[in-house]
Amino acid sequence: MNTTPSFPIALVGAGPGDPELLTVKALKRLQAADVVLVDDLVDARVLALLAPHCRVLKVGKRGGCVSTEQRFIHELMIREARSGARVVRLKGGDPFVFGRGGEEVDALRAAGLEVEIVNGLTAGLAGPASIGIPVTDRRCTPGVALVTGHSAEGSGDGGRAPDWAALARSGLTLVIYMGVARCADIVAQLRAAGMRGDMPAAVISAAHTERQREALTTLDELVETIRAQGLGSPAILVIGEVVDLAAVVPRQIVGEAQAFG
């Protein structure tokens, strides 16, 4: 077996769904790949761009579902690279935005392997933009915070929970990943920290896919809006004055996807 790989392992961001949002470099790496280790959230239209000879290994990690162990993913990438294959680790969004890309880079470098990072468009920016929300509009906010809604309590993964009180006081637009399941708790903590109940809020589910749905509401009505409209994961929550700038317009996602193919 070849133990000195000829090609770096590429950690590639697939973007939020629509294959037209891939970078040119990402497309090149995908079409040259022999093996792709893919997350659950990568859109099927992106996988359709792979070369016919490419092997696809599904190594998804989803909250509340049976997930592939992170250590096994590391070992699989190392094994495939040492066999001489061109390996791509394909992640929804961006590898370094809630994608454990940093952990994977550390594991690969510790194994003596070269790694290339190909950034992708993260759903926390692309999702709000799809309905006209400018997350850093200077008329409303001094910036944006990309935050995980996933609780670190009892997870055993060494992660830290957000300081919701500090975020409520910050004046930043809050873009929350993986927050649907804990939305009631998040809202309660933001309200307890003084954020007003009529603060504009939005939910964007399955951004830039054929299943995208969205709703505009307020902080106090956020939980009920999600429940009443059946908005589920994967979804992005946006909380802040910028939500009032949204311009929800009909999109031609299906038609655009067909045109791309």
C-alpha positions as CSV (number, residue, x, y, z in Angstrom):
1,M,0.0,0.0,0.0
2,N,1.2,3.5,-0.8
3,T,1.8,5.4,2.5
4,T,2.8,8.6,0.9
5,P,-0.3,10.0,-0.9
6,S,0.3,11.9,-4.1
7,F,-2.7,14.2,-3.6
8,P,-3.8,16.4,-0.6
9,I,-7.1,15.5,0.9
10,A,-9.6,18.3,0.0
11,L,-12.1,19.4,2.6
12,V,-14.7,21.0,0.3
13,G,-17.7,23.1,1.2
14,A,-20.8,22.1,-0.9
15,G,-22.7,25.3,-0.1
16,P,-26.3,25.3,1.1
17,G,-27.8,23.2,-1.7
18,D,-28.1,24.8,-5.1
19,P,-25.1,23.5,-7.2
20,E,-24.8,26.9,-8.9
21,L,-23.6,28.2,-5.5
22,L,-20.5,25.9,-5.6
23,T,-17.2,27.7,-6.1
24,V,-15.2,26.9,-9.3
25,K,-12.5,25.3,-7.2
26,A,-15.0,23.1,-5.4
27,L,-16.4,21.9,-8.7
28,K,-12.9,21.0,-10.0
29,R,-12.1,19.0,-6.9
30,L,-15.3,17.1,-7.0
31,Q,-15.0,16.2,-10.7
32,A,-11.4,15.0,-10.1
33,A,-12.2,12.9,-7.0
34,D,-11.9,9.1,-6.8
35,V,-13.6,8.9,-3.3
36,V,-16.0,11.4,-1.7
37,L,-16.9,11.2,1.9
38,V,-20.2,13.0,2.1
39,D,-22.4,14.5,4.8
40,D,-26.2,14.0,5.0
41,L,-26.9,17.7,4.2
42,V,-25.2,17.7,0.8
43,D,-27.8,18.1,-2.0
44,A,-28.2,15.3,-4.4
45,R,-27.8,17.8,-7.3
46,V,-24.2,18.4,-6.1
47,L,-23.5,14.6,-6.0
48,A,-24.8,14.4,-9.6
49,L,-21.7,16.4,-10.7
50,L,-19.3,13.7,-9.6
51,A,-17.4,11.7,-12.2
52,P,-18.8,8.2,-13.0
53,H,-15.9,6.4,-11.5
54,C,-16.1,8.2,-8.1
55,R,-17.1,6.2,-5.0
56,V,-19.4,8.0,-2.6
57,L,-19.1,7.1,1.1
58,K,-22.0,8.4,3.2
59,V,-20.7,9.5,6.6
60,G,-23.5,11.7,7.8
61,K,-23.8,13.3,11.3
62,R,-27.3,14.5,12.2
63,G,-28.6,15.5,15.6
64,G,-31.0,13.0,17.0
65,C,-30.1,10.4,14.4
66,V,-27.7,7.5,14.1
67,S,-24.5,9.2,13.1
68,T,-21.1,8.1,11.9
69,E,-18.4,8.4,14.6
70,Q,-16.0,11.2,14.0
71,R,-13.0,9.0,14.7
72,F,-14.1,6.6,12.1
73,I,-14.4,9.4,9.5
74,H,-10.8,10.4,10.2
75,E,-9.6,6.8,9.9
76,L,-11.5,6.3,6.6
77,M,-10.0,9.5,5.0
78,I,-6.5,8.4,6.1
79,R,-7.0,4.9,4.7
80,E,-8.3,6.1,1.4
81,A,-5.7,8.7,0.9
82,R,-2.9,6.2,1.7
83,S,-4.3,3.9,-1.0
84,G,-3.5,6.6,-3.6
85,A,-7.0,7.8,-4.2
86,R,-7.9,11.5,-4.7
87,V,-10.0,12.0,-1.6
88,V,-12.6,14.7,-1.0
89,R,-14.4,15.3,2.3
90,L,-17.6,17.0,1.2
91,K,-19.6,19.0,3.7
92,G,-22.8,21.0,3.4
93,G,-22.1,24.7,3.7
94,D,-18.5,25.5,4.7
95,P,-16.1,23.0,6.3
96,F,-15.1,25.5,9.0
97,V,-18.6,26.7,10.0
98,F,-20.1,24.1,12.4
99,G,-18.7,21.4,10.2
100,R,-15.9,19.9,12.4
101,G,-13.5,20.8,9.7
102,G,-10.9,22.0,12.2
103,E,-11.0,18.6,14.0
104,E,-10.6,16.7,10.7
105,V,-7.6,18.9,9.6
106,D,-5.9,18.2,12.9
107,A,-6.4,14.5,12.6
108,L,-5.1,14.4,9.0
109,R,-2.1,16.5,9.7
110,A,-1.3,14.3,12.7
111,A,-1.3,11.4,10.3
112,G,1.3,13.2,8.1
113,L,-1.2,14.0,5.3
114,E,-1.5,17.2,3.3
115,V,-4.9,19.0,3.5
116,E,-6.5,21.5,1.2
117,I,-9.4,23.6,2.4
118,V,-12.0,24.7,-0.2
119,N,-14.5,27.1,1.4
120,G,-18.2,26.9,0.7
121,L,-21.1,29.3,1.1
122,T,-22.5,28.7,4.5
123,A,-26.3,28.5,5.0
124,G,-26.2,31.1,7.8
125,L,-25.4,33.7,5.1
126,A,-27.0,32.2,2.0
127,G,-30.3,31.3,3.8
128,P,-31.1,34.9,5.0
129,A,-29.9,36.3,1.6
130,S,-32.4,34.0,-0.2
131,I,-35.3,36.0,1.3
132,G,-33.6,39.4,1.1
133,I,-32.2,39.7,4.7
134,P,-28.9,41.6,4.8
135,V,-27.5,40.2,8.0
136,T,-24.9,43.1,8.5
137,D,-26.9,46.0,7.2
138,R,-25.3,49.0,9.0
139,R,-28.6,50.7,9.5
140,C,-29.7,47.9,11.9
141,T,-26.7,46.2,13.4
142,P,-22.9,46.5,14.0
143,G,-22.4,42.9,12.9
144,V,-23.6,39.3,12.9
145,A,-23.0,36.3,15.2
146,L,-23.1,32.8,13.8
147,V,-24.2,30.7,16.7
148,T,-24.9,27.0,17.4
149,G,-28.3,26.3,18.9
150,H,-27.1,22.8,19.9
151,S,-26.7,22.4,23.7
152,A,-23.2,21.3,24.8
153,E,-24.7,20.0,28.1
154,G,-24.2,16.2,28.3
155,S,-22.9,15.9,24.8
156,G,-19.4,14.8,25.8
157,D,-17.9,16.5,22.7
158,G,-16.1,19.3,24.5
159,G,-18.2,22.0,23.0
160,R,-19.4,25.1,24.8
161,A,-22.9,26.4,24.9
162,P,-23.5,30.0,23.7
163,D,-23.8,32.8,26.2
164,W,-27.3,33.9,25.2
165,A,-27.4,36.7,27.7
166,A,-24.3,38.3,26.2
167,L,-25.6,37.8,22.7
168,A,-28.9,39.4,23.6
169,R,-27.0,42.5,24.8
170,S,-24.7,42.7,21.9
171,G,-27.0,44.3,19.3
172,L,-25.7,41.8,16.7
173,T,-27.9,39.9,14.3
174,L,-28.1,36.4,15.6
175,V,-28.0,33.6,13.0
176,I,-28.6,30.3,14.8
177,Y,-27.7,26.9,13.3
178,M,-29.3,23.7,14.7
179,G,-31.7,25.8,16.8
180,V,-35.1,24.4,16.0
181,A,-35.2,21.7,18.6
182,R,-34.1,24.1,21.4
183,C,-36.0,27.1,20.1
184,A,-38.2,27.5,23.2
185,D,-35.1,27.5,25.5
186,I,-33.2,29.9,23.3
187,V,-36.2,32.3,23.2
188,A,-36.6,32.1,27.0
189,Q,-32.9,32.9,27.6
190,L,-32.9,35.8,25.2
191,R,-36.1,37.3,26.7
192,A,-34.7,36.8,30.2
193,A,-31.6,38.8,29.2
194,G,-33.8,41.7,28.1
195,M,-34.3,41.2,24.3
196,R,-37.8,42.5,23.5
197,G,-40.5,40.1,22.5
198,D,-41.4,41.9,19.2
199,M,-37.8,41.6,17.9
200,P,-38.1,40.5,14.3
201,A,-37.2,36.9,13.6
202,A,-37.2,34.6,10.6
203,V,-36.9,30.8,10.0
204,I,-35.4,29.5,6.7
205,S,-35.8,25.7,6.3
206,A,-33.7,23.8,3.8
207,A,-32.2,26.9,2.3
208,H,-31.5,26.9,-1.5
209,T,-33.0,23.4,-2.0
210,E,-36.2,22.4,-3.7
211,R,-37.7,22.1,-0.3
212,Q,-37.0,25.6,1.0
213,R,-39.7,27.2,3.1
214,E,-39.5,30.3,5.3
215,A,-41.5,32.4,7.7
216,L,-41.2,35.9,9.1
217,T,-42.3,36.4,12.7
218,T,-41.2,37.9,16.1
219,L,-39.1,36.5,18.9
220,D,-42.2,35.9,21.1
221,E,-44.0,34.1,18.2
222,L,-41.0,32.1,16.9
223,V,-41.7,28.8,18.6
224,E,-45.4,28.8,17.6
225,T,-44.6,29.8,14.0
226,I,-42.2,26.9,13.7
227,R,-44.8,24.5,15.1
228,A,-47.8,25.9,13.2
229,Q,-46.0,25.9,9.8
230,G,-44.2,22.6,10.4
231,L,-40.7,24.1,9.7
232,G,-38.1,21.5,10.5
233,S,-34.4,20.9,10.4
234,P,-32.2,21.7,8.7
235,A,-33.1,25.3,9.4
236,I,-31.6,28.7,10.2
237,L,-33.0,31.1,12.7
238,V,-32.4,34.8,12.2
239,I,-33.1,37.2,15.1
240,G,-32.6,41.0,14.7
241,E,-33.8,44.2,13.2
242,V,-32.5,43.2,9.8
243,V,-35.3,40.7,9.4
244,D,-37.6,43.7,8.8
245,L,-35.7,44.3,5.5
246,A,-36.6,40.9,4.1
247,A,-38.2,40.8,0.7
248,V,-39.8,37.4,0.3
249,V,-40.3,36.8,-3.4
250,P,-41.3,33.7,-5.4
251,R,-38.2,31.8,-6.4
252,Q,-37.7,29.5,-9.4
253,I,-35.5,27.0,-7.6
254,V,-36.7,23.9,-9.4
255,G,-36.5,25.6,-12.8
256,E,-33.0,26.9,-12.1
257,A,-31.8,23.5,-11.0
258,Q,-33.1,21.9,-14.2
259,A,-31.4,24.6,-16.3
260,F,-28.1,23.9,-14.4
261,G,-28.3,20.3,-15.3
